[in-house]
């Protein structure tokens, strides 16, 4: 799987299935079931898939941020107001008025909003 899978790839890897043997629903990844004894932190399969999708798009280091390709878009902060796109010079530019973003200013965690490879999948 790619470093930054698409939502469709996440869903394919996290199928909800029913086991008649144990009479429970579970995820094919093995990290979720509707058994209250399975302490997975997610009440529903949808919440589990959402958490996996969020985790795979979370950038936690400057090295990960720097390694993203031209055209990638990341969001800093939880309000979604600070979106930055990487240009061909490797500089991160924000939405109009935000200007250039310097890596030294990074307040991690960043969230990958768009990866150029997703267009081809």
N, CA, C and O atoms as CSV, one atom per row, in Angstrom:
chain,resi,resn,atom,element,x,y,z
A,1,UNK,N,N,0.845,-1.172,0.000
A,1,UNK,CA,C,0.000,0.000,0.000
A,1,UNK,C,C,0.891,1.236,0.000
A,1,UNK,O,O,1.996,1.224,0.543
A,2,UNK,N,N,0.396,2.294,-0.613
A,2,UNK,CA,C,1.121,3.549,-0.688
A,2,UNK,C,C,1.283,4.165,0.697
A,2,UNK,O,O,0.545,3.835,1.626
A,3,UNK,N,N,2.265,5.071,0.826
A,3,UNK,CA,C,2.467,5.772,2.094
A,3,UNK,C,C,1.218,6.535,2.513
A,3,UNK,O,O,0.891,6.606,3.698
A,4,UNK,N,N,0.522,7.106,1.528
A,4,UNK,CA,C,-0.691,7.866,1.796
A,4,UNK,C,C,-1.825,7.278,0.957
A,4,UNK,O,O,-2.111,7.769,-0.136
A,5,UNK,N,N,-2.466,6.233,1.466
A,5,UNK,CA,C,-3.517,5.563,0.700
A,5,UNK,C,C,-4.750,6.446,0.527
A,5,UNK,O,O,-4.998,7.361,1.313
A,6,UNK,N,N,-5.497,6.153,-0.498
A,6,UNK,CA,C,-6.768,6.839,-0.707
A,6,UNK,C,C,-7.796,6.285,0.272
A,6,UNK,O,O,-7.590,5.238,0.886
A,7,UNK,N,N,-8.903,7.005,0.407
A,7,UNK,CA,C,-9.984,6.520,1.263
A,7,UNK,C,C,-10.503,5.180,0.739
A,7,UNK,O,O,-10.819,4.288,1.526
A,8,UNK,N,N,-10.591,5.039,-0.571
A,8,UNK,CA,C,-11.056,3.777,-1.157
A,8,UNK,C,C,-10.139,2.618,-0.760
A,8,UNK,O,O,-10.624,1.522,-0.476
A,9,UNK,N,N,-8.834,2.840,-0.736
A,9,UNK,CA,C,-7.903,1.794,-0.328
A,9,UNK,C,C,-8.079,1.440,1.146
A,9,UNK,O,O,-8.002,0.270,1.519
A,10,UNK,N,N,-8.312,2.436,1.970
A,10,UNK,CA,C,-8.548,2.179,3.398
A,10,UNK,C,C,-9.803,1.335,3.574
A,10,UNK,O,O,-9.803,0.362,4.327
A,11,UNK,N,N,-10.858,1.707,2.885
A,11,UNK,CA,C,-12.119,0.963,2.990
A,11,UNK,C,C,-11.932,-0.477,2.515
A,11,UNK,O,O,-12.458,-1.402,3.133
A,12,UNK,N,N,-11.184,-0.676,1.418
A,12,UNK,CA,C,-10.927,-2.028,0.921
A,12,UNK,C,C,-10.198,-2.892,1.943
A,12,UNK,O,O,-10.427,-4.099,2.017
A,13,UNK,N,N,-9.325,-2.279,2.724
A,13,UNK,CA,C,-8.537,-3.028,3.700
A,13,UNK,C,C,-9.263,-3.209,5.028
A,13,UNK,O,O,-8.800,-3.954,5.893
A,14,UNK,N,N,-10.385,-2.540,5.192
A,14,UNK,CA,C,-11.093,-2.580,6.469
A,14,UNK,C,C,-12.562,-2.951,6.247
A,14,UNK,O,O,-13.477,-2.178,6.528
A,15,UNK,N,N,-12.738,-4.142,5.742
A,15,UNK,CA,C,-14.088,-4.610,5.465
A,15,UNK,C,C,-14.752,-5.108,6.748
A,15,UNK,O,O,-14.139,-5.797,7.563
A,16,UNK,N,N,-15.994,-4.747,6.895
A,16,UNK,CA,C,-16.772,-5.219,8.045
A,16,UNK,C,C,-17.405,-6.554,7.651
A,16,UNK,O,O,-18.096,-6.648,6.637
A,17,UNK,N,N,-17.163,-7.573,8.455
A,17,UNK,CA,C,-17.717,-8.897,8.175
A,17,UNK,C,C,-18.372,-9.457,9.440
A,17,UNK,O,O,-18.073,-9.047,10.561
A,18,UNK,N,N,-19.263,-10.396,9.214
A,18,UNK,CA,C,-19.964,-11.041,10.325
A,18,UNK,C,C,-19.458,-12.468,10.464
A,18,UNK,O,O,-19.361,-13.203,9.481
A,19,UNK,N,N,-19.136,-12.851,11.696
A,19,UNK,CA,C,-18.718,-14.218,11.985
A,19,UNK,C,C,-19.871,-14.948,12.659
A,19,UNK,O,O,-20.214,-14.635,13.800
A,20,UNK,N,N,-20.480,-15.923,11.971
A,20,UNK,CA,C,-21.556,-16.675,12.604
A,20,UNK,C,C,-21.044,-17.534,13.769
A,20,UNK,O,O,-21.804,-17.876,14.675
A,21,UNK,N,N,-19.768,-17.875,13.737
A,21,UNK,CA,C,-19.189,-18.698,14.792
A,21,UNK,C,C,-19.212,-17.967,16.130
A,21,UNK,O,O,-19.629,-18.537,17.139
A,22,UNK,N,N,-18.766,-16.708,16.150
A,22,UNK,CA,C,-18.743,-15.943,17.401
A,22,UNK,C,C,-19.911,-14.972,17.488
A,22,UNK,O,O,-20.088,-14.291,18.498
A,23,UNK,N,N,-20.701,-14.912,16.434
A,23,UNK,CA,C,-21.877,-14.045,16.347
A,23,UNK,C,C,-21.526,-12.581,16.633
A,23,UNK,O,O,-22.163,-11.909,17.444
A,24,UNK,N,N,-20.505,-12.128,15.946
A,24,UNK,CA,C,-20.038,-10.757,16.085
A,24,UNK,C,C,-19.602,-10.213,14.726
A,24,UNK,O,O,-19.193,-10.965,13.841
A,25,UNK,N,N,-19.698,-8.886,14.580
A,25,UNK,CA,C,-19.104,-8.203,13.440
A,25,UNK,C,C,-17.662,-7.881,13.804
A,25,UNK,O,O,-17.345,-7.605,14.961
A,26,UNK,N,N,-16.792,-7.920,12.795
A,26,UNK,CA,C,-15.405,-7.538,13.030
A,26,UNK,C,C,-14.822,-6.954,11.751
A,26,UNK,O,O,-15.391,-7.112,10.671
A,27,UNK,N,N,-13.682,-6.279,11.880
A,27,UNK,CA,C,-12.989,-5.695,10.739
A,27,UNK,C,C,-11.926,-6.688,10.276
A,27,UNK,O,O,-11.295,-7.361,11.091
A,28,UNK,N,N,-11.737,-6.773,8.976
A,28,UNK,CA,C,-10.755,-7.711,8.437
A,28,UNK,C,C,-9.327,-7.369,8.841
A,28,UNK,O,O,-8.438,-8.209,8.705
A,29,UNK,N,N,-9.084,-6.157,9.335
A,29,UNK,CA,C,-7.733,-5.801,9.797
A,29,UNK,C,C,-7.430,-6.424,11.157
A,29,UNK,O,O,-6.267,-6.545,11.542
A,30,UNK,N,N,-8.475,-6.819,11.884
A,30,UNK,CA,C,-8.303,-7.427,13.190
A,30,UNK,C,C,-8.279,-6.457,14.357
A,30,UNK,O,O,-8.159,-6.876,15.508
A,31,UNK,N,N,-8.390,-5.159,14.072
A,31,UNK,CA,C,-8.303,-4.158,15.133
A,31,UNK,C,C,-9.649,-3.648,15.623
A,31,UNK,O,O,-9.685,-2.745,16.460
A,32,UNK,N,N,-10.745,-4.189,15.135
A,32,UNK,CA,C,-12.067,-3.732,15.586
A,32,UNK,C,C,-13.039,-4.892,15.582
A,32,UNK,O,O,-13.014,-5.742,14.693
A,33,UNK,N,N,-13.890,-4.913,16.583
A,33,UNK,CA,C,-15.057,-5.801,16.578
A,33,UNK,C,C,-16.137,-5.118,17.403
A,33,UNK,O,O,-15.866,-4.186,18.160
A,34,UNK,N,N,-17.361,-5.596,17.244
A,34,UNK,CA,C,-18.444,-5.002,18.043
A,34,UNK,C,C,-18.589,-5.689,19.392
A,34,UNK,O,O,-19.579,-5.487,20.095
A,35,UNK,N,N,-17.612,-6.492,19.748
A,35,UNK,CA,C,-17.574,-7.153,21.044
A,35,UNK,C,C,-17.132,-6.132,22.090
A,35,UNK,O,O,-16.049,-5.559,21.974
A,36,UNK,N,N,-17.938,-5.908,23.083
A,36,UNK,CA,C,-17.618,-4.905,24.102
A,36,UNK,C,C,-16.345,-5.252,24.873
A,36,UNK,O,O,-15.758,-4.389,25.526
A,37,UNK,N,N,-15.924,-6.496,24.798
A,37,UNK,CA,C,-14.681,-6.892,25.474
A,37,UNK,C,C,-13.446,-6.487,24.664
A,37,UNK,O,O,-12.338,-6.467,25.199
A,38,UNK,N,N,-13.623,-6.167,23.394
A,38,UNK,CA,C,-12.524,-5.751,22.532
A,38,UNK,C,C,-12.363,-4.236,22.693
A,38,UNK,O,O,-13.122,-3.459,22.113
A,39,UNK,N,N,-11.387,-3.833,23.472
A,39,UNK,CA,C,-11.190,-2.412,23.787
A,39,UNK,C,C,-10.476,-1.740,22.617
A,39,UNK,O,O,-9.251,-1.614,22.611
A,40,UNK,N,N,-11.254,-1.313,21.635
A,40,UNK,CA,C,-10.674,-0.715,20.436
A,40,UNK,C,C,-10.866,0.792,20.387
A,40,UNK,O,O,-10.314,1.452,19.507
A,41,UNK,N,N,-11.628,1.344,21.303
A,41,UNK,CA,C,-11.823,2.781,21.364
A,41,UNK,C,C,-12.799,3.339,20.355
A,41,UNK,O,O,-13.021,4.550,20.317
A,42,UNK,N,N,-13.385,2.490,19.541
A,42,UNK,CA,C,-14.331,2.948,18.525
A,42,UNK,C,C,-15.609,2.127,18.627
A,42,UNK,O,O,-15.584,0.901,18.514
A,43,UNK,N,N,-16.708,2.805,18.837
A,43,UNK,CA,C,-17.976,2.110,19.034
A,43,UNK,C,C,-18.468,1.463,17.744
A,43,UNK,O,O,-19.081,0.396,17.786
A,44,UNK,N,N,-18.211,2.087,16.609
A,44,UNK,CA,C,-18.718,1.547,15.343
A,44,UNK,C,C,-17.569,1.290,14.374
A,44,UNK,O,O,-16.474,1.834,14.518
A,45,UNK,N,N,-17.845,0.460,13.401
A,45,UNK,CA,C,-16.860,0.179,12.361
A,45,UNK,C,C,-16.536,1.454,11.583
A,45,UNK,O,O,-15.382,1.674,11.217
A,46,UNK,N,N,-17.521,2.281,11.332
A,46,UNK,CA,C,-17.292,3.545,10.623
A,46,UNK,C,C,-16.312,4.441,11.374
A,46,UNK,O,O,-15.444,5.064,10.762
A,47,UNK,N,N,-16.448,4.507,12.697
A,47,UNK,CA,C,-15.513,5.293,13.503
A,47,UNK,C,C,-14.101,4.728,13.406
A,47,UNK,O,O,-13.128,5.480,13.351
A,48,UNK,N,N,-13.992,3.411,13.384
A,48,UNK,CA,C,-12.689,2.754,13.247
A,48,UNK,C,C,-12.046,3.123,11.909
A,48,UNK,O,O,-10.875,3.501,11.875
A,49,UNK,N,N,-12.789,3.020,10.815
A,49,UNK,CA,C,-12.261,3.347,9.485
A,49,UNK,C,C,-11.873,4.822,9.420
A,49,UNK,O,O,-10.834,5.164,8.855
A,50,UNK,N,N,-12.691,5.689,9.986
A,50,UNK,CA,C,-12.378,7.116,10.010
A,50,UNK,C,C,-11.066,7.369,10.758
A,50,UNK,O,O,-10.247,8.171,10.309
A,51,UNK,N,N,-10.861,6.704,11.875
A,51,UNK,CA,C,-9.633,6.883,12.658
A,51,UNK,C,C,-8.406,6.415,11.883
A,51,UNK,O,O,-7.358,7.058,11.932
A,52,UNK,N,N,-8.530,5.304,11.171
A,52,UNK,CA,C,-7.418,4.803,10.357
A,52,UNK,C,C,-7.102,5.799,9.245
A,52,UNK,O,O,-5.936,6.108,9.002
A,53,UNK,N,N,-8.134,6.301,8.569
A,53,UNK,CA,C,-7.957,7.282,7.488
A,53,UNK,C,C,-7.261,8.532,8.011
A,53,UNK,O,O,-6.355,9.052,7.359
A,54,UNK,N,N,-7.667,9.017,9.170
A,54,UNK,CA,C,-7.049,10.191,9.771
A,54,UNK,C,C,-5.584,9.910,10.122
A,54,UNK,O,O,-4.707,10.729,9.847
A,55,UNK,N,N,-5.333,8.773,10.718
A,55,UNK,CA,C,-3.965,8.424,11.114
A,55,UNK,C,C,-3.027,8.336,9.916
A,55,UNK,O,O,-1.884,8.785,9.998
A,56,UNK,N,N,-3.487,7.769,8.811
A,56,UNK,CA,C,-2.617,7.615,7.643
A,56,UNK,C,C,-2.286,8.952,6.987
A,56,UNK,O,O,-1.300,9.050,6.256
A,57,UNK,N,N,-3.090,9.981,7.236
A,57,UNK,CA,C,-2.856,11.294,6.628
A,57,UNK,C,C,-2.193,12.285,7.580
A,57,UNK,O,O,-1.952,13.430,7.198
A,58,UNK,N,N,-1.895,11.874,8.799
A,58,UNK,CA,C,-1.305,12.770,9.780
A,58,UNK,C,C,0.213,12.841,9.594
A,58,UNK,O,O,0.900,11.820,9.563
A,59,UNK,N,N,0.712,14.056,9.472
A,59,UNK,CA,C,2.140,14.321,9.317
A,59,UNK,C,C,2.652,14.768,10.687
A,59,UNK,O,O,2.134,15.724,11.264
A,60,UNK,N,N,3.669,14.076,11.205
A,60,UNK,CA,C,4.136,14.375,12.554
A,60,UNK,C,C,5.581,14.856,12.609
A,60,UNK,O,O,6.053,15.248,13.676
A,61,UNK,N,N,6.299,14.835,11.475
A,61,UNK,CA,C,7.695,15.280,11.484
A,61,UNK,C,C,7.959,16.207,10.307
A,61,UNK,O,O,7.254,16.174,9.299
A,62,UNK,N,N,8.976,17.025,10.452
A,62,UNK,CA,C,9.401,17.903,9.370
A,62,UNK,C,C,9.869,17.060,8.175
A,62,UNK,O,O,9.666,17.444,7.023
A,63,UNK,N,N,10.492,15.920,8.456
A,63,UNK,CA,C,10.971,15.045,7.381
A,63,UNK,C,C,9.809,14.535,6.534
A,63,UNK,O,O,9.916,14.488,5.308
A,64,UNK,N,N,8.706,14.154,7.167
A,64,UNK,CA,C,7.530,13.707,6.412
A,64,UNK,C,C,6.972,14.848,5.575
A,64,UNK,O,O,6.610,14.649,4.416
A,65,UNK,N,N,6.902,16.017,6.143
A,65,UNK,CA,C,6.389,17.179,5.434
A,65,UNK,C,C,7.282,17.506,4.240
A,65,UNK,O,O,6.787,17.752,3.140
A,66,UNK,N,N,8.580,17.510,4.454
A,66,UNK,CA,C,9.534,17.825,3.401
A,66,UNK,C,C,9.495,16.795,2.273
A,66,UNK,O,O,9.742,17.133,1.115
A,67,UNK,N,N,9.185,15.539,2.606
A,67,UNK,CA,C,9.172,14.466,1.608
A,67,UNK,C,C,7.933,14.476,0.716
A,67,UNK,O,O,7.897,13.762,-0.286
A,68,UNK,N,N,6.931,15.261,1.055
A,68,UNK,CA,C,5.718,15.299,0.236
A,68,UNK,C,C,6.028,15.905,-1.134
A,68,UNK,O,O,6.872,16.795,-1.241
A,69,UNK,N,N,5.360,15.434,-2.164
A,69,UNK,CA,C,5.641,15.925,-3.520
A,69,UNK,C,C,5.022,17.296,-3.789
A,69,UNK,O,O,4.166,17.774,-3.045
A,70,UNK,N,N,5.479,17.903,-4.866
A,70,UNK,CA,C,4.900,19.158,-5.348
A,70,UNK,C,C,3.413,18.932,-5.589
A,70,UNK,O,O,3.014,17.910,-6.148
A,71,UNK,N,N,2.602,19.887,-5.167
A,71,UNK,CA,C,1.157,19.796,-5.341
A,71,UNK,C,C,0.422,19.245,-4.140
A,71,UNK,O,O,-0.806,19.306,-4.079
A,72,UNK,N,N,1.166,18.703,-3.177
A,72,UNK,CA,C,0.521,18.212,-1.960
A,72,UNK,C,C,-0.060,19.397,-1.201
A,72,UNK,O,O,0.491,20.498,-1.232
A,73,UNK,N,N,-1.179,19.161,-0.519
A,73,UNK,CA,C,-1.827,20.198,0.283
A,73,UNK,C,C,-1.970,19.677,1.701
A,73,UNK,O,O,-2.453,18.567,1.925
A,74,UNK,N,N,-1.540,20.498,2.658
A,74,UNK,CA,C,-1.652,20.130,4.073
A,74,UNK,C,C,-2.422,21.205,4.824
A,74,UNK,O,O,-2.502,22.356,4.396
A,75,UNK,N,N,-2.981,20.802,5.944
A,75,UNK,CA,C,-3.714,21.712,6.818
A,75,UNK,C,C,-3.023,21.710,8.177
A,75,UNK,O,O,-2.700,20.659,8.730
A,76,UNK,N,N,-2.806,22.914,8.700
A,76,UNK,CA,C,-2.264,23.052,10.042
A,76,UNK,C,C,-3.358,23.606,10.927
A,76,UNK,O,O,-4.122,24.476,10.510
A,77,UNK,N,N,-3.434,23.108,12.139
A,77,UNK,CA,C,-4.480,23.540,13.058
A,77,UNK,C,C,-5.756,22.774,12.796
A,77,UNK,O,O,-5.894,22.105,11.772
A,78,UNK,N,N,-6.675,22.875,13.712
A,78,UNK,CA,C,-7.921,22.124,13.632
A,78,UNK,C,C,-9.051,22.875,12.951
A,78,UNK,O,O,-10.097,22.293,12.664
A,79,UNK,N,N,-8.853,24.165,12.687
A,79,UNK,CA,C,-9.954,24.941,12.126
A,79,UNK,C,C,-10.029,24.874,10.605
A,79,UNK,O,O,-11.002,25.346,10.016
A,80,UNK,N,N,-9.022,24.298,9.963
A,80,UNK,CA,C,-9.039,24.146,8.515
A,80,UNK,C,C,-8.743,25.418,7.758
A,80,UNK,O,O,-8.790,25.433,6.528
A,81,UNK,N,N,-8.438,26.487,8.473
A,81,UNK,CA,C,-8.223,27.770,7.806
A,81,UNK,C,C,-6.832,27.876,7.207
A,81,UNK,O,O,-6.633,28.653,6.273
A,82,UNK,N,N,-5.880,27.134,7.703
A,82,UNK,CA,C,-4.504,27.248,7.237
A,82,UNK,C,C,-4.160,26.082,6.316
A,82,UNK,O,O,-3.661,25.050,6.764
A,83,UNK,N,N,-4.433,26.260,5.022
A,83,UNK,CA,C,-4.101,25.255,4.011
A,83,UNK,C,C,-2.877,25.721,3.247
A,83,UNK,O,O,-2.781,26.888,2.868
A,84,UNK,N,N,-1.943,24.810,3.021
A,84,UNK,CA,C,-0.709,25.141,2.313
A,84,UNK,C,C,-0.439,24.107,1.233
A,84,UNK,O,O,-0.639,22.909,1.434
A,85,UNK,N,N,0.027,24.598,0.068
A,85,UNK,CA,C,0.359,23.730,-1.058
A,85,UNK,C,C,1.849,23.852,-1.343
A,85,UNK,O,O,2.415,24.945,-1.299
A,86,UNK,N,N,2.476,22.721,-1.636
A,86,UNK,CA,C,3.905,22.711,-1.944
A,86,UNK,C,C,4.097,23.053,-3.408
A,86,UNK,O,O,3.491,22.422,-4.274
A,87,UNK,N,N,4.945,24.058,-3.704
A,87,UNK,CA,C,5.182,24.449,-5.092
A,87,UNK,C,C,6.437,23.759,-5.637
A,87,UNK,O,O,7.088,22.990,-4.930
A,88,UNK,N,N,6.765,24.042,-6.896
A,88,UNK,CA,C,7.874,23.357,-7.573
A,88,UNK,C,C,9.236,23.675,-6.960
A,88,UNK,O,O,10.199,22.943,-7.185
A,89,UNK,N,N,9.324,24.754,-6.192
A,89,UNK,CA,C,10.578,25.095,-5.511
A,89,UNK,C,C,10.670,24.435,-4.138
A,89,UNK,O,O,11.669,24.588,-3.437
A,90,UNK,N,N,9.630,23.706,-3.760
A,90,UNK,CA,C,9.614,23.055,-2.451
A,90,UNK,C,C,9.144,23.963,-1.335
A,90,UNK,O,O,9.278,23.630,-0.158
A,91,UNK,N,N,8.592,25.111,-1.700
A,91,UNK,CA,C,8.086,26.071,-0.737
A,91,UNK,C,C,6.610,25.820,-0.512
A,91,UNK,O,O,5.891,25.456,-1.442
A,92,UNK,N,N,6.155,26.008,0.705
A,92,UNK,CA,C,4.744,25.842,1.042
A,92,UNK,C,C,4.072,27.207,1.026
A,92,UNK,O,O,4.455,28.105,1.776
A,93,UNK,N,N,3.066,27.357,0.166
A,93,UNK,CA,C,2.318,28.606,0.094
A,93,UNK,C,C,0.885,28.365,0.529
A,93,UNK,O,O,0.279,27.345,0.203
A,94,UNK,N,N,0.355,29.335,1.277
A,94,UNK,CA,C,-0.983,29.202,1.825
A,94,UNK,C,C,-2.041,29.824,0.955
A,94,UNK,O,O,-1.774,30.339,-0.131
A,95,UNK,N,N,-3.235,29.759,1.460
A,95,UNK,CA,C,-4.367,30.384,0.797
A,95,UNK,C,C,-4.088,31.880,0.715
A,95,UNK,O,O,-3.289,32.391,1.499
A,96,UNK,N,N,-4.724,32.597,-0.213
A,96,UNK,CA,C,-4.422,34.021,-0.376
A,96,UNK,C,C,-4.426,34.763,0.960
A,96,UNK,O,O,-5.359,34.671,1.759
A,97,UNK,N,N,-3.344,35.497,1.158
A,97,UNK,CA,C,-3.218,36.256,2.389
A,97,UNK,C,C,-2.384,35.568,3.452
A,97,UNK,O,O,-1.882,36.220,4.367
A,98,UNK,N,N,-2.229,34.242,3.338
A,98,UNK,CA,C,-1.419,33.528,4.322
A,98,UNK,C,C,0.066,33.602,3.987
A,98,UNK,O,O,0.905,33.563,4.887
A,99,UNK,N,N,0.401,33.708,2.694
A,99,UNK,CA,C,1.792,33.835,2.272
A,99,UNK,C,C,2.576,32.549,2.403
A,99,UNK,O,O,2.017,31.456,2.491
A,100,UNK,N,N,3.893,32.711,2.413
A,100,UNK,CA,C,4.797,31.572,2.468
A,100,UNK,C,C,4.813,30.974,3.868
A,100,UNK,O,O,4.699,31.681,4.869
A,101,UNK,N,N,4.955,29.661,3.912
A,101,UNK,CA,C,5.011,28.943,5.181
A,101,UNK,C,C,6.428,28.426,5.380
A,101,UNK,O,O,6.973,27.780,4.485
A,102,UNK,N,N,7.022,28.687,6.499
A,102,UNK,CA,C,8.361,28.207,6.802
A,102,UNK,C,C,8.268,26.977,7.686
A,102,UNK,O,O,7.486,26.938,8.636
A,103,UNK,N,N,9.082,25.963,7.360
A,103,UNK,CA,C,9.038,24.722,8.137
A,103,UNK,C,C,9.299,24.973,9.618
A,103,UNK,O,O,8.773,24.256,10.469
A,104,UNK,N,N,10.094,25.967,9.927
A,104,UNK,CA,C,10.397,26.255,11.326
A,104,UNK,C,C,9.153,26.682,12.093
A,104,UNK,O,O,9.124,26.615,13.322
A,105,UNK,N,N,8.117,27.126,11.365
A,105,UNK,CA,C,6.895,27.574,12.009
A,105,UNK,C,C,5.898,26.443,12.245
A,105,UNK,O,O,4.838,26.645,12.838
A,106,UNK,N,N,6.253,25.262,11.777
A,106,UNK,CA,C,5.304,24.145,11.807
A,106,UNK,C,C,4.835,23.836,13.220
A,106,UNK,O,O,5.628,23.690,14.149
A,107,UNK,N,N,3.535,23.743,13.344
A,107,UNK,CA,C,2.936,23.297,14.593
A,107,UNK,C,C,2.336,21.930,14.308
A,107,UNK,O,O,1.192,21.810,13.870
A,108,UNK,N,N,3.135,20.908,14.566
A,108,UNK,CA,C,2.662,19.575,14.218
A,108,UNK,C,C,1.633,19.141,15.232
A,108,UNK,O,O,1.793,19.334,16.437
A,109,UNK,N,N,0.635,18.586,14.747
A,109,UNK,CA,C,0.373,17.730,13.622
A,109,UNK,C,C,-0.221,18.498,12.452
A,109,UNK,O,O,-1.033,19.410,12.606
A,110,UNK,N,N,0.230,18.079,11.267
A,110,UNK,CA,C,-0.362,18.563,10.033
A,110,UNK,C,C,-1.190,17.425,9.460
A,110,UNK,O,O,-0.926,16.252,9.725
A,111,UNK,N,N,-2.176,17.780,8.686
A,111,UNK,CA,C,-3.038,16.773,8.071
A,111,UNK,C,C,-2.930,16.897,6.567
A,111,UNK,O,O,-3.147,17.975,6.014
A,112,UNK,N,N,-2.598,15.809,5.901
A,112,UNK,CA,C,-2.536,15.784,4.448
A,112,UNK,C,C,-3.958,15.828,3.909
A,112,UNK,O,O,-4.763,14.935,4.174
A,113,UNK,N,N,-4.255,16.877,3.149
A,113,UNK,CA,C,-5.594,17.066,2.588
A,113,UNK,C,C,-5.648,16.549,1.153
A,113,UNK,O,O,-6.665,16.006,0.723
A,114,UNK,N,N,-4.547,16.721,0.412
A,114,UNK,CA,C,-4.495,16.270,-0.982
A,114,UNK,C,C,-3.095,15.797,-1.312
A,114,UNK,O,O,-2.112,16.463,-0.984
A,115,UNK,N,N,-3.005,14.651,-1.958
A,115,UNK,CA,C,-1.736,14.103,-2.457
A,115,UNK,C,C,-1.889,13.951,-3.967
A,115,UNK,O,O,-2.884,13.388,-4.423
A,116,UNK,N,N,-0.936,14.435,-4.749
A,116,UNK,CA,C,-1.072,14.352,-6.205
A,116,UNK,C,C,-1.306,12.936,-6.742
A,116,UNK,O,O,-1.969,12.768,-7.765
A,117,UNK,N,N,-0.777,11.930,-6.071
A,117,UNK,CA,C,-0.980,10.542,-6.517
A,117,UNK,C,C,-2.445,10.121,-6.446
A,117,UNK,O,O,-2.859,9.213,-7.166
A,118,UNK,N,N,-3.232,10.766,-5.590
A,118,UNK,CA,C,-4.635,10.378,-5.440
A,118,UNK,C,C,-5.425,10.628,-6.714
A,118,UNK,O,O,-6.443,9.976,-6.946
A,119,UNK,N,N,-4.972,11.561,-7.543
A,119,UNK,CA,C,-5.672,11.871,-8.778
A,119,UNK,C,C,-5.678,10.673,-9.731
A,119,UNK,O,O,-6.628,10.483,-10.491
A,120,UNK,N,N,-4.615,9.869,-9.685
A,120,UNK,CA,C,-4.466,8.734,-10.604
A,120,UNK,C,C,-5.128,7.466,-10.099
A,120,UNK,O,O,-5.167,6.469,-10.821
A,121,UNK,N,N,-5.646,7.473,-8.886
A,121,UNK,CA,C,-6.186,6.230,-8.327
A,121,UNK,C,C,-7.686,6.185,-8.431
A,121,UNK,O,O,-8.305,5.209,-8.008
